[in-house]
Amino acid sequence: MTDDRPRPVLERLRAIDWSDDSAAYEHANSRALLMREYLRRAARWAQAYGAEESWPFFDIAEHVAPEVRTPSDIAAELEEVLTGLAPSSLKKTCRGAVRWAVLRDAGGELSRDLPDDPYEPLLLMYERGGGYFVEEFIDLNGAMLRLGTVESSLSARPFLTLAPATLDALDAEGEITYYAKIGEGCPRSSPRGIVRRRVDDGRTHDEAFTRNLRWEPTEYLRLYELGHNEIDHVEITEVEAAAFIELAVVCTT
């Protein structure tokens, strides 16, 4: 067996600045979305292998293929990386991510009906500002999430747009509401464009995601409220906004 897959995961973990509070706050929105997506993927694997009691932060490969073990040299290096980190469940997910890579490297047949890489959203979240703590909520040091249950996570809408440019475009300060411009031939699923309204420190900022692949000021919502704009819109979720952003990035680059 080679270490083609586990070694890069180990190096990603080694490169993380676990104490970068500023990055955690800067990426609070995307980190929350990534954590929710990890919880959803982990719930699907837990349900498939009767591991609901181990959810959410667990070693999925232990239930899928317990005979597959992380090579001793990589395991030893990983423990050095994890020294001093908390909570213990965070360490468990890091070990799980490396072991999952070992499982994939072994070439075992996995169900096509389950998420291919359950740990990728969590690894991306770690890279965008470190870890988390769990009390009554999951504290991401910039965002708070209700843990929920396996059942509630299974029903969550998938968040599959994980490109860095898309994640960056979702990060901004304030309370954010997204809208899709719709009309004939441009339904909610394929809108003319998207805009957002951010309310930060009592100030309202209306912005549109433009062909320049960034948010720029717009008068659309204000003009619509005044009755001067005939293009209609509908409120959408962050996940829907992310899908539009990623498609725009792909089409432009």
C-alpha positions as CSV (number, residue, x, y, z in Angstrom):
1,M,0.0,0.0,0.0
2,T,1.3,3.5,-0.8
3,D,0.6,6.6,1.2
4,D,-0.5,8.7,-1.9
5,R,-3.7,9.7,-0.2
6,P,-3.1,9.8,3.5
7,R,0.2,11.8,3.2
8,P,-1.5,14.9,1.6
9,V,-4.2,14.9,4.3
10,L,-1.6,14.7,7.0
11,E,0.3,17.7,5.5
12,R,-2.9,19.7,5.2
13,L,-3.5,19.2,8.9
14,R,0.1,20.1,9.7
15,A,-0.3,23.4,7.8
16,I,-3.3,24.5,9.8
17,D,-3.0,27.5,12.2
18,W,-5.4,26.2,14.9
19,S,-5.2,29.5,16.8
20,D,-5.9,31.9,14.0
21,D,-8.9,33.7,15.5
22,S,-9.0,36.4,12.9
23,A,-9.4,33.9,10.1
24,A,-12.2,32.2,12.0
25,Y,-14.1,35.4,12.2
26,E,-13.3,36.4,8.6
27,H,-14.7,33.1,7.3
28,A,-17.5,32.6,9.8
29,N,-20.2,32.2,7.2
30,S,-18.4,29.6,5.1
31,R,-17.2,27.7,8.1
32,A,-20.7,27.3,9.4
33,L,-21.8,26.0,6.0
34,L,-18.9,23.6,5.9
35,M,-19.6,22.3,9.4
36,R,-23.3,21.7,8.4
37,E,-22.3,19.8,5.3
38,Y,-19.9,17.6,7.3
39,L,-22.7,16.9,9.8
40,R,-24.9,15.9,6.9
41,R,-22.3,13.6,5.3
42,A,-21.3,12.0,8.6
43,A,-25.0,11.4,9.4
44,R,-25.5,9.5,6.1
45,W,-22.5,7.3,6.8
46,A,-23.6,6.8,10.4
47,Q,-27.1,5.7,9.3
48,A,-25.7,3.4,6.6
49,Y,-23.5,1.5,9.1
50,G,-25.6,1.7,12.2
51,A,-23.2,4.1,13.9
52,E,-25.8,6.8,14.9
53,E,-24.5,6.7,18.5
54,S,-21.0,7.6,17.4
55,W,-22.2,10.6,15.3
56,P,-21.2,13.4,14.7
57,F,-17.4,13.4,15.3
58,F,-16.2,9.9,14.7
59,D,-13.9,7.6,12.8
60,I,-16.1,6.6,9.9
61,A,-13.5,4.1,8.5
62,E,-13.7,2.2,11.8
63,H,-17.3,1.3,10.9
64,V,-16.8,0.8,7.2
65,A,-13.6,-1.2,7.2
66,P,-12.2,-1.8,10.7
67,E,-9.4,-3.9,9.3
68,V,-7.8,-0.9,7.5
69,R,-5.3,0.8,9.8
70,T,-3.2,4.0,9.4
71,P,0.5,3.1,8.8
72,S,2.5,3.5,11.9
73,D,4.8,6.2,10.6
74,I,1.9,8.4,9.5
75,A,0.0,7.7,12.7
76,A,3.1,8.8,14.7
77,E,3.5,12.0,12.7
78,L,-0.2,12.7,13.1
79,E,-0.1,12.5,16.9
80,E,2.7,15.1,16.9
81,V,0.5,17.4,14.9
82,L,-2.4,16.8,17.3
83,T,-0.4,17.5,20.4
84,G,-2.1,20.2,22.5
85,L,-5.3,20.4,20.4
86,A,-8.8,20.3,21.9
87,P,-11.4,19.0,22.1
88,S,-10.8,15.3,21.9
89,S,-13.5,14.9,19.2
90,L,-11.5,17.3,17.0
91,K,-8.5,14.9,17.3
92,K,-10.8,12.0,16.5
93,T,-11.9,13.6,13.3
94,C,-8.4,14.4,12.2
95,R,-7.4,10.7,12.8
96,G,-10.6,9.7,11.0
97,A,-9.8,11.9,8.0
98,V,-6.3,10.4,7.6
99,R,-7.6,6.9,8.1
100,W,-10.3,7.5,5.5
101,A,-7.6,8.5,3.1
102,V,-5.9,5.2,3.9
103,L,-9.1,3.3,3.2
104,R,-9.5,5.1,-0.2
105,D,-5.8,4.4,-0.9
106,A,-6.5,0.7,-0.3
107,G,-8.9,0.7,-3.2
108,G,-11.8,-0.8,-1.4
109,E,-15.3,-0.7,-3.0
110,L,-17.5,1.9,-1.4
111,S,-21.2,2.6,-1.9
112,R,-21.9,5.1,-4.7
113,D,-25.0,6.2,-2.8
114,L,-23.0,7.8,0.0
115,P,-20.9,11.0,0.0
116,D,-17.5,10.2,-1.5
117,D,-15.4,12.2,1.0
118,P,-17.2,12.8,4.3
119,Y,-14.3,14.7,5.8
120,E,-13.5,17.2,3.1
121,P,-15.9,19.9,4.3
122,L,-14.4,19.6,7.8
123,L,-10.9,19.8,6.6
124,L,-11.8,22.9,4.6
125,M,-13.4,24.4,7.7
126,Y,-10.2,23.7,9.7
127,E,-8.1,25.4,7.1
128,R,-10.3,28.5,7.2
129,G,-9.8,29.3,10.9
130,G,-9.1,26.3,13.0
131,G,-11.4,24.0,15.1
132,Y,-14.4,24.2,17.3
133,F,-15.7,23.6,20.8
134,V,-19.0,21.8,21.7
135,E,-21.2,22.8,24.7
136,E,-24.9,23.4,24.1
137,F,-23.9,24.6,20.6
138,I,-21.0,24.0,18.2
139,D,-18.8,27.1,18.8
140,L,-16.8,27.9,15.6
141,N,-15.2,31.0,17.1
142,G,-17.2,33.4,15.0
143,A,-20.4,31.4,14.4
144,M,-22.6,29.2,16.6
145,L,-24.4,26.2,15.3
146,R,-27.1,24.0,16.9
147,L,-25.8,20.4,16.9
148,G,-29.2,18.9,16.1
149,T,-29.6,15.1,15.5
150,V,-28.7,12.5,12.9
151,E,-32.3,12.9,11.5
152,S,-32.1,16.7,11.2
153,S,-28.7,16.5,9.5
154,L,-30.0,13.9,7.1
155,S,-32.7,16.3,6.0
156,A,-30.3,19.3,5.5
157,R,-29.9,20.6,2.0
158,P,-26.5,19.4,0.5
159,F,-23.8,22.0,0.3
160,L,-21.6,20.8,-2.6
161,T,-19.9,24.0,-3.8
162,L,-16.6,23.9,-2.0
163,A,-14.3,25.9,-4.3
164,P,-12.3,28.5,-2.3
165,A,-13.5,31.4,-4.5
166,T,-17.1,30.4,-3.8
167,L,-16.5,30.1,0.0
168,D,-14.7,33.4,0.0
169,A,-17.7,35.1,-1.7
170,L,-20.0,33.9,1.1
171,D,-17.9,35.5,3.8
172,A,-19.0,39.0,4.9
173,E,-19.9,40.8,8.1
174,G,-23.4,41.5,9.2
175,E,-26.8,39.8,8.8
176,I,-27.1,38.7,5.2
177,T,-30.2,38.0,3.1
178,Y,-29.8,36.7,-0.5
179,Y,-32.2,37.2,-3.4
180,A,-32.4,35.7,-6.9
181,K,-33.6,37.8,-9.8
182,I,-36.2,35.8,-11.6
183,G,-38.5,36.1,-14.6
184,E,-39.7,34.3,-17.7
185,G,-37.0,31.7,-18.6
186,C,-35.1,32.5,-15.4
187,P,-36.5,30.5,-12.6
188,R,-35.2,30.4,-9.0
189,S,-32.9,27.5,-9.9
190,S,-31.3,29.5,-12.8
191,P,-31.8,33.2,-12.1
192,R,-30.7,36.3,-14.0
193,G,-28.4,37.1,-11.1
194,I,-28.3,37.3,-7.3
195,V,-28.1,40.2,-4.9
196,R,-27.7,40.4,-1.2
197,R,-28.6,42.8,1.6
198,R,-26.2,43.1,4.5
199,V,-27.1,44.9,7.7
200,D,-23.9,45.6,9.6
201,D,-23.7,48.0,12.6
202,G,-27.0,49.5,11.7
203,R,-26.0,50.2,8.1
204,T,-27.6,48.5,5.1
205,H,-25.4,47.5,2.2
206,D,-27.1,46.2,-1.1
207,E,-24.7,44.3,-3.3
208,A,-24.9,42.3,-6.5
209,F,-22.6,39.4,-7.5
210,T,-21.3,40.7,-10.9
211,R,-19.4,39.4,-13.9
212,N,-16.3,40.6,-12.2
213,L,-16.8,37.7,-9.8
214,R,-17.2,40.0,-6.8
215,W,-19.9,41.7,-4.8
216,E,-20.5,45.3,-5.9
217,P,-23.0,48.0,-4.7
218,T,-26.4,47.9,-6.4
219,E,-29.5,50.1,-6.4
220,Y,-31.7,47.2,-7.5
221,L,-33.4,46.5,-4.2
222,R,-34.0,50.2,-3.4
223,L,-35.4,50.9,-6.8
224,Y,-37.7,47.8,-6.6
225,E,-39.0,49.0,-3.2
226,L,-39.8,52.3,-4.8
227,G,-41.6,50.6,-7.7
228,H,-39.1,51.6,-10.3
229,N,-37.8,48.1,-11.2
230,E,-39.9,45.5,-13.0
231,I,-37.4,42.6,-12.6
232,D,-38.8,40.4,-9.8
233,H,-36.8,38.6,-7.1
234,V,-37.3,35.9,-4.4
235,E,-35.4,35.2,-1.2
236,I,-33.0,32.3,-1.5
237,T,-30.7,30.4,0.9
238,E,-26.9,30.6,1.2
239,V,-26.6,27.2,-0.4
240,E,-28.6,28.4,-3.5
241,A,-26.4,31.6,-3.6
242,A,-23.3,29.4,-3.5
243,A,-24.5,27.3,-6.4
244,F,-25.0,30.5,-8.5
245,I,-21.6,31.9,-7.5
246,E,-19.8,28.7,-8.4
247,L,-21.5,28.4,-11.8
248,A,-20.5,32.1,-12.5
249,V,-16.9,31.4,-11.6
250,V,-16.8,28.2,-13.8
251,C,-18.3,30.0,-16.8
252,T,-16.0,33.0,-16.5
253,T,-12.7,31.2,-15.9
